[in-house]
Amino acid sequence: MAKSKHAHKKLDVSSFPGPETVHRHELENGITFLARENFSSPSVVISGFQEGGSLAEPPDQAGLAGFMMSMLMRGTKTRSFQEIYESIESIGASLRFGMGKHNYSFFAKGLAEDLDHLLELLSDVLRNPSFPKGQFDRVMAEKVTSLAIRDQNTGARANLRFNAMTYPDHPYSSPTSGYQETIRNIDLKKIRTYHRNLIGPKDFVISIVGGVNADSALESVRRFLGGWTNSQQTTQPELPSLTPIKGLKRESITLDGKIQSDVVLGGVGPSRYHPEYLAAALGNNILGRFGMYGRIGSQVREAAGLAYYAASSLAGGPGPGAWKAIAGVNPVNIDRAIDLIRDEIRKFITDGVTQEELTDNQAYFIGSLPLQLESNEGVSGGLIHVERYGLGLDYYQRYPEIISSISREQVLEVAKEFLSPDDMVVAIAGPGEIEGDA
Amino acid sequence: MGENGVLQTRLRNGLRVHLKEIHTAPVISCWIWYRVGSRNERPGVTGISHWVEHMQFKGTPRFPAGTLDRTINRDGGIWNAMTWLDWTAYYETLPADKVNLALELESDRMVNCLYEPKEVESERTVIISEREGHENEPTFRLAEEVQGTAFRVHSYHHEVIGDISDLRSISRDDLYQHYRNYYTPSNAVLAIAGDFRSSTLLKRIREYYGGVPTSDIIDFESRVEPQQFGEKRVLVEGPGETPFVEITYHSPAGSHPDFLPLSILDSLLSGASSLNFFGGGISNKTSRLYRELVEGDLAAAVSGSLPASIDPFMYSIRATVRSDSEPDRVVDVIDQEIEKLLQEKVQEAEVSKAIKQARALFAYGSESISNQAFWLGCSEMFASYEWFETYLDRISEITSERILEVARSYLTPQNRTVGIYRPRGGTFNG
């Protein structure tokens, strides 16, 4: 073990993105531009986000923001749906959008020579969507179908119930994809209004990584997005406060014809802005990820053989995402799996982690950085993360020291702050709970 | 070292070694491939190859159970394994200076895995749980029935996970015998790509693997699937609100000259497929079937798949049927599109577009060290590395005439199985 203790010292941190290699500029209209050149690559990745997501949508229209996002590529003032996709698929490129609670995101990839085309298209679909009625009807039918499939998925249903119970009267209680009943309340007028109020250059961040010259990329971004304004762009609503979970709250959903149950248990976790977020992330790795799913996997999967997957996760976004454990188990084993996971959480917040566990996981966090930053996608994602949370352009170069400095006490403190086996939500979805023999 | 920058050699014990230097990031990806998968399984032991893969993580005297995962993670690496029709592969992607760890672990578990009875029983329930998770999904239930219907004789007829009755009855000795039979240097390919010097790495490989004894594997002769003489149909009913359609045609082996023309045909019908094992595909909204089925308001999604395999396997078209549509209408439209393909010559521009898409996706894949290492080994499992190296050249030579030829050869009603998943209706009690 000892030989890995200072593994990070062998890392050449100068090869990671930093102030020397990352170009950052702020355009006059509020857009932040980031770029890193990689001329060993024939391709380019364009990704980014804009502050503002689905928080502003009314509860009875859950899914509105995501619906609007799905409509961006369905036609613009000068391009039809088929023309948009013909222009990217014919060159082997891709462009897609995603909607979150706090921001929307975009991702494009193509050959480096097609950078300008992708930027021009990105600008067009963001600024000039025509929201055609025929496409609206089609997207509606596709969404209803995909929501019907989701509503038959035990993992999805357990997570939906978990969020509803953990975040009552809070925007996090409903999914950005909405529900079958709320999606039907959406119409084109609401989509146009949401688009007008949300999409704009303010707080818009774009990152370009790959085989392109950074100065040229900046010029292209100025050309296609520099003149963009939206005087009606509004700011995000504030998140309401949360009521702490008291006691064990357990609910089950029955899905006829299923074989296996999914179990989700946990509560509210720290946001990425929490000063001890990385201590929580290290702790979570020990609890339910390291090796074959950490301590939870070791007990539920390896020792008891109850589940193919049994792990924990920490959302860590701009707001207080969930810190939870999941397991897929036969219905007869639900109680046993829950007891084992709660036991592990109790030990975790009582005894903390061992020095060996902490050292191993610090080595993993630091040592895996080259893998995370191997590709254009990885670097681009890293730049976005740094900008999103104001971590500084030298964050990845400082990262080994930041992780190494985290102590067992810090991990224990943050675990105690957010986890309790006696105050948590337990959500189950499956064929119905069957009296266990264990 | 060949002109292609790939060192290809074979050790005295029969282990084939492929090394490709890529110095764009301080990372290596190490893969060991064994020529064994569900194709090598008889009824009674279906799923045994996949179970053996699980048992390979259960420890050796040198690396007891539970230490292997931690050893890899501790050094900043990731690892995993996968079992397919024709092969089982294990990989570690690590910081470049940790390559010795991958060599040590994999050479050790090629011969020294314990297969403790207690671990076998614990893993039995884990694998049954994995299968039960699959069974929750309507698309798995449909795919399993379609595959089983398409193959009556050949061992491709069962899913890699295996049948539940076999998962309950396979014994520790069955597993250990399967391991000893197939996990031997002469049945393996070691493929490594990344930031290393090939000559130095080869010396280390000889140190770790040179002393591993080889043994003759018991030949497994797959049973040839007889020609099909009429369309087969299968209906699966189950929970949910959404119907699914899967139409599958017997397809040529991965090494067959018709394979790549059929892949371009699939690109025209259902969109460009990526060779990139670790993601990186593109959308399919300009494909013929998307236009007719999704824009025709019959389906919510459509896709195609054509896996490269040792023996002839399946070309499949899958559609998610909209709740306001009917599976039979979807099948009718697919039939019309295939008929159009058979009757009307494909425009060269459409072929050129499919080829350009394939070239772009190939270029993306070349950027990933893990993807390069994947193909260094995977191509050897069903053909040879030359298959991968000449991929672009052969793709570029495909003409509309060749596409018509393969369409006429394979896309016939007599060569297919049509599967429909019909939902019984959903009930939500929560």
Contacts between the chains, C-beta under 8 A, distances in Angstrom:
chain1	res1	chain2	res2	distance
A	1	B	74	7.7
A	4	B	74	5.1
A	4	B	75	6.5
A	7	B	75	6.9
A	7	B	76	7.1
A	10	B	97	6.7
A	11	B	95	7.8
A	12	B	26	7.2
A	15	B	26	6.7
A	40	B	24	4.5
A	41	B	24	7.8
A	41	B	367	5.3
A	42	B	363	5.0
A	42	B	366	7.9
A	42	B	367	7.6
A	43	B	363	6.4
A	43	B	364	5.7
A	43	B	367	6.5
A	81	B	285	7.6
A	82	B	285	7.7
A	82	B	286	6.6
A	82	B	291	7.7
A	85	B	283	6.4
A	85	B	285	4.1
A	85	B	286	5.1
A	86	B	286	5.2
A	88	B	282	7.5
A	88	B	283	7.6
A	89	B	271	7.8
A	89	B	272	7.4
A	89	B	282	5.9
A	89	B	283	6.2
A	89	B	284	7.5
A	89	B	285	6.8
A	89	B	286	4.9
A	89	B	353	7.7
A	89	B	357	6.8
A	90	B	286	7.4
A	90	B	353	5.0
A	90	B	356	6.9
A	90	B	357	7.6
A	91	B	356	6.8
A	91	B	360	6.7
A	92	B	272	7.2
A	92	B	282	6.1
A	92	B	356	6.0
A	92	B	357	4.5
A	92	B	358	7.9
A	92	B	359	6.9
A	92	B	360	2.5
A	92	B	361	5.9
A	93	B	282	6.8
A	93	B	360	7.2
A	94	B	281	7.7
A	94	B	282	4.6
A	94	B	283	6.2
A	96	B	283	7.5
A	109	B	280	7.5
A	109	B	364	7.0
A	110	B	360	7.4
A	111	B	360	5.9
A	111	B	363	6.7
A	138	B	294	7.5
A	138	B	295	7.2
A	138	B	297	6.4
A	141	B	297	6.7
A	141	B	300	7.1
A	141	B	322	5.4
A	141	B	323	7.9
A	141	B	324	6.5
A	142	B	294	7.5
A	142	B	300	4.5
A	142	B	301	7.6
A	142	B	322	7.5
A	144	B	323	6.5
A	145	B	242	6.0
A	145	B	300	3.9
A	145	B	320	6.4
A	145	B	322	5.3
A	145	B	323	5.7
A	146	B	300	6.3
A	148	B	240	7.3
A	148	B	241	4.3
A	148	B	242	5.3
A	148	B	323	6.1
A	148	B	426	7.1
A	149	B	240	7.3
A	149	B	242	5.2
A	149	B	320	7.3
A	151	B	241	7.9
A	151	B	426	6.8
A	151	B	428	6.4
A	152	B	138	7.5
A	152	B	239	6.2
A	152	B	240	4.4
A	152	B	241	7.2
A	152	B	242	7.5
A	152	B	426	6.0
A	153	B	136	7.5
A	153	B	137	7.8
A	154	B	136	5.6
A	157	B	430	7.5
A	161	B	430	6.6
A	251	B	430	6.9
A	252	B	430	6.9
A	253	B	428	7.4
A	253	B	429	6.4
A	253	B	430	3.3
A	254	B	427	7.9
A	254	B	429	4.4
A	254	B	430	6.7
A	255	B	239	6.8
A	255	B	426	8.0
A	255	B	427	7.9
A	255	B	428	7.6
A	256	B	239	5.4
A	256	B	426	7.9
A	256	B	427	5.3
A	257	B	238	5.6
A	257	B	239	3.1
A	257	B	240	7.8
A	257	B	424	7.2
A	258	B	136	5.0
A	258	B	239	6.7
A	259	B	132	4.4
A	259	B	133	8.0
A	259	B	135	4.4
A	259	B	136	5.7
A	260	B	129	6.8
A	260	B	132	4.1
A	260	B	133	5.1
A	260	B	135	7.2
A	260	B	136	5.3
A	290	B	69	7.6
A	290	B	70	6.7
A	290	B	73	5.6
A	291	B	66	7.0
A	291	B	69	3.2
A	291	B	70	4.5
A	291	B	73	5.8
A	292	B	57	7.2
A	292	B	66	7.8
A	292	B	69	4.9
A	298	B	66	6.8
A	301	B	126	5.9
A	302	B	65	7.4
A	302	B	66	6.7
A	302	B	122	7.0
A	303	B	122	7.2
A	304	B	122	7.5
A	305	B	121	7.2
A	305	B	122	3.8
A	305	B	123	6.7
A	305	B	124	7.1
A	305	B	125	3.9
A	305	B	126	5.2
A	306	B	125	6.8
A	306	B	126	7.9
A	306	B	129	7.0
A	307	B	126	7.0
A	307	B	129	5.3
A	308	B	126	5.6
A	308	B	127	7.5
A	308	B	129	4.5
A	308	B	130	3.8
A	308	B	133	5.9
A	309	B	133	7.8
A	328	B	129	6.5
A	328	B	132	7.9
A	328	B	133	5.0
A	329	B	129	6.6
A	330	B	128	7.8
A	330	B	129	6.4
A	330	B	132	6.3
A	360	B	70	6.1
A	360	B	73	7.0
A	360	B	74	4.6
A	361	B	73	7.8
A	363	B	74	5.0
A	363	B	75	6.9
A	363	B	76	6.6
A	364	B	73	4.5
A	364	B	74	6.1
A	364	B	75	7.9
A	364	B	76	5.9
A	366	B	76	6.6
A	367	B	74	7.7
A	367	B	75	5.5
A	367	B	76	1.8
A	367	B	77	7.2
A	367	B	95	5.6
A	367	B	98	7.8
A	368	B	76	4.3
A	368	B	77	7.1
A	368	B	78	7.0
A	369	B	76	7.3
A	370	B	25	6.2
A	370	B	26	5.1
A	370	B	27	5.4
A	370	B	76	7.3
A	370	B	95	5.4
A	370	B	96	7.9
A	371	B	27	5.8
A	371	B	76	7.1
A	371	B	77	7.6
A	371	B	78	6.6
A	371	B	93	5.9
A	371	B	94	7.8
A	371	B	95	7.6
A	373	B	25	7.5
A	374	B	24	8.0
A	374	B	25	4.4
A	374	B	27	5.3
A	374	B	368	7.3
A	374	B	369	6.4
A	375	B	367	6.4
A	375	B	368	6.1
A	376	B	367	7.1
A	429	B	430	7.4
